[in-house]
């Protein structure tokens, strides 16, 4: 990253030198047009020297933030001193190591002319560097804060998701306690294992789809204790989609909704299909059940949480659709494909 910054600084100062070299070359105030090599040599010398002191200006910007009159005074003094030093170094180099034709007087005379002609023009360069660095710093900090806010939002949504899942599962355990104590005990054990996995292990905002499917399968193992053969699940994931990154725990609340709102109220149970397919740059995730449709559906915790997490991660670059389909209910998510 530092190498890229150095190359970017060199490129920027080269473009600045070329700009002012062309300005001097085509300046109508000159009686005779100066040689292109000479004006290019002078401008590259001056602006490459400013490039060398760019890290110093950045350090001064960090050391003395522009929050007081004293800090502004430090930068004003630094601009004067650095401009004078750079003019002295530039003229020394041009006098001793270049063959610029219009520098035929003595070194002292050339230095005097350079200060009178270039000092006031070079002085604002310090503040230009300062302004660019501050703008870059503010933009970087704003991006970092935006990222931190997005992570905080995702963490808050995850904290909302886990209690919702926990309450539903504990209700299931409560129902089993009067029917099958051993099954209820097994369900509590698996619930403990699942919560330890989701709460104690750090989960990135996005994980490969194959890991997300593993989470869903562990959750389904809990629900199968209650529903047994009444719960039938089909998982169909294209191999090309397994490494695509998806929001962590994005499928679990959708499967949970399908079970508790579609399958649980049917004596004969029902089927759930989880499908993932990749179409060019998009990943399509589908959760469908055959538990019948209850007409208009409100976005409760599961769907609301899912939409909020998609919005936090992808902005407007996603699609969430749901509704009755084939005597059941279907939720489809489309997100951009990305991989580690």
Secondary structure, 3 states (H helix, E strand, C coil): CHHHHHHHHHHHHHHHHHHHHHHHHCCCCCCCCCCHHHHHHHHHHHHHHHHHHHHHHHHHHHHCCCCCHHHHHHHHHHHHHHHHHHHHHHHHHHHHHCCCCCCCCCHHHHHHHHHHHHHHHHHHHHHHHHHHHHHHHHHHHHHHHHHHHHHHHHHHHHHHHHHHHHHHHHHHHHHHCCCCHHHHHHHHHHHHHHHHHHHCCCCCCEEEHHHHHHHHHHHHHHHHHHHHHHEEEEEEECHHHCCEEEECCCCHHHHHHHHHHHHCCCCCCEEEEEEEEEECCEEEEEEEECCCCCCCCCCCHHHHHHHHHHHHHHCCCEEEEEEECCCCEEEEEEEECCEC
